[in-house]
Amino acid sequence: KISILAPIGSALLGLSIGQEIEWPAPGGGMIRVRIIDILYQPERSGDYHR
């Protein structure tokens, strides 16, 4: 799980299953992150309240 409150989590917002981004790794280099599943999407579930 990745929290949307983490910087990488907010970078993933709006992506769909199968999409990828590259993210700077803490020790240098890049990490490729692929969306393989979305556990909960409030808008799709009709949960528009805050």
ZAFIFI-113703 format. One line per field, with one value per atom (N, C-alpha, C, O): residue in three letters; atom name; x negated, y negated, z negated. Coordinates in steps of 0.1 Angstrom, whole numbers. Example, Ala and Ser with C-alpha at 12.3 -4.5 7.8 and 13.67 -1.06 7.14 Angstrom:
2
type ala;ala;ala;ala;ser;ser;ser;ser $
atom N;CA;C;O;N;CA;C;O $
xx -132;-123;-132;-142;-128;-137;-129;-134 $
yy 57;45;33;33;22;11;0;-11 $
zz -78;-78;-78;-85;-71;-71;-79;-80 $
***
This chain:
50
type lys;lys;lys;lys;ile;ile;ile;ile;ser;ser;ser;ser;ile;ile;ile;ile;leu;leu;leu;leu;ala;ala;ala;ala;pro;pro;pro;pro;ile;ile;ile;ile;gly;gly;gly;gly;ser;ser;ser;ser;ala;ala;ala;ala;leu;leu;leu;leu;leu;leu;leu;leu;gly;gly;gly;gly;leu;leu;leu;leu;ser;ser;ser;ser;ile;ile;ile;ile;gly;gly;gly;gly;gln;gln;gln;gln;glu;glu;glu;glu;ile;ile;ile;ile;glu;glu;glu;glu;trp;trp;trp;trp;pro;pro;pro;pro;ala;ala;ala;ala;pro;pro;pro;pro;gly;gly;gly;gly;gly;gly;gly;gly;gly;gly;gly;gly;met;met;met;met;ile;ile;ile;ile;arg;arg;arg;arg;val;val;val;val;arg;arg;arg;arg;ile;ile;ile;ile;ile;ile;ile;ile;asp;asp;asp;asp;ile;ile;ile;ile;leu;leu;leu;leu;tyr;tyr;tyr;tyr;gln;gln;gln;gln;pro;pro;pro;pro;glu;glu;glu;glu;arg;arg;arg;arg;ser;ser;ser;ser;gly;gly;gly;gly;asp;asp;asp;asp;tyr;tyr;tyr;tyr;his;his;his;his;arg;arg;arg;arg $
atom N;CA;C;O;N;CA;C;O;N;CA;C;O;N;CA;C;O;N;CA;C;O;N;CA;C;O;N;CA;C;O;N;CA;C;O;N;CA;C;O;N;CA;C;O;N;CA;C;O;N;CA;C;O;N;CA;C;O;N;CA;C;O;N;CA;C;O;N;CA;C;O;N;CA;C;O;N;CA;C;O;N;CA;C;O;N;CA;C;O;N;CA;C;O;N;CA;C;O;N;CA;C;O;N;CA;C;O;N;CA;C;O;N;CA;C;O;N;CA;C;O;N;CA;C;O;N;CA;C;O;N;CA;C;O;N;CA;C;O;N;CA;C;O;N;CA;C;O;N;CA;C;O;N;CA;C;O;N;CA;C;O;N;CA;C;O;N;CA;C;O;N;CA;C;O;N;CA;C;O;N;CA;C;O;N;CA;C;O;N;CA;C;O;N;CA;C;O;N;CA;C;O;N;CA;C;O;N;CA;C;O;N;CA;C;O;N;CA;C;O;N;CA;C;O $
xx -8;0;-9;-20;-4;-11;0;10;-3;6;5;-5;17;17;11;9;9;2;-13;-19;-19;-33;-35;-27;-47;-50;-48;-42;-52;-50;-36;-31;-28;-14;-6;2;-10;-3;-8;0;-20;-24;-16;-15;-11;-3;11;18;16;30;33;26;45;49;45;49;35;31;41;48;40;49;41;29;48;41;33;38;20;12;2;-8;6;-3;-15;-15;-26;-38;-44;-41;-52;-59;-73;-75;-83;-96;-98;-94;-104;-106;-120;-126;-126;-140;-141;-133;-151;-153;-161;-169;-159;-166;-182;-188;-187;-202;-207;-219;-199;-202;-196;-191;-196;-189;-174;-169;-167;-153;-146;-151;-134;-125;-113;-107;-110;-98;-86;-88;-75;-63;-52;-49;-46;-35;-23;-23;-11;1;6;9;8;12;26;33;31;44;48;39;60;65;75;86;72;80;93;104;93;105;104;94;115;116;129;139;129;141;151;163;146;155;162;174;155;161;172;182;170;179;191;200;191;201;199;209;188;185;179;167;188;183;182;178;187;186;172;163;170;156;156;146 $
yy 12;0;-12;-13;-23;-36;-46;-47;-54;-65;-76;-80;-83;-95;-106;-117;-105;-116;-116;-126;-105;-104;-111;-111;-117;-123;-114;-118;-102;-93;-89;-87;-89;-86;-97;-94;-109;-120;-121;-125;-116;-115;-104;-105;-95;-84;-87;-81;-98;-102;-104;-110;-99;-100;-89;-88;-81;-70;-58;-57;-50;-38;-25;-26;-14;-1;1;-1;5;7;-4;-2;-16;-28;-28;-22;-34;-35;-49;-57;-51;-63;-59;-48;-68;-66;-76;-88;-72;-80;-80;-69;-91;-91;-82;-83;-73;-64;-71;-80;-68;-75;-75;-85;-64;-63;-66;-64;-72;-76;-66;-55;-69;-61;-63;-73;-55;-56;-43;-32;-45;-33;-34;-45;-24;-23;-17;-6;-25;-20;-18;-27;-6;-3;0;6;-6;-4;10;13;19;33;35;44;26;28;15;8;12;0;6;11;5;11;4;10;-9;-17;-30;-37;-34;-46;-53;-49;-63;-68;-73;-70;-80;-85;-73;-75;-63;-51;-45;-40;-45;-39;-49;-45;-61;-71;-78;-85;-77;-84;-98;-99;-108;-121;-130;-141;-125;-133;-134;-126;-144;-145;-141;-141 $
zz 0;0;0;-6;7;7;3;9;-7;-11;-1;4;1;10;2;8;-11;-18;-16;-19;-11;-8;5;14;7;20;32;42;31;42;44;55;33;34;42;50;39;46;61;69;64;78;85;98;78;85;87;95;81;83;97;105;101;115;124;136;120;128;128;118;138;139;138;139;136;135;148;159;146;158;161;168;156;159;150;139;154;146;145;154;135;134;129;123;131;125;114;116;103;92;87;87;82;77;65;56;65;54;43;46;30;20;21;18;26;27;41;44;49;63;73;69;85;95;95;89;102;104;100;102;95;92;102;103;108;117;108;103;108;100;110;118;110;119;110;100;114;107;111;123;101;104;98;102;89;83;76;71;76;68;58;62;45;35;32;30;33;30;37;37;44;51;48;53;39;33;44;43;54;65;72;75;75;82;73;78;60;50;47;40;52;49;36;31;30;17;20;21;22;25;13;14;1;-11;-17;-13;-25;-31;-45;-52 $
***
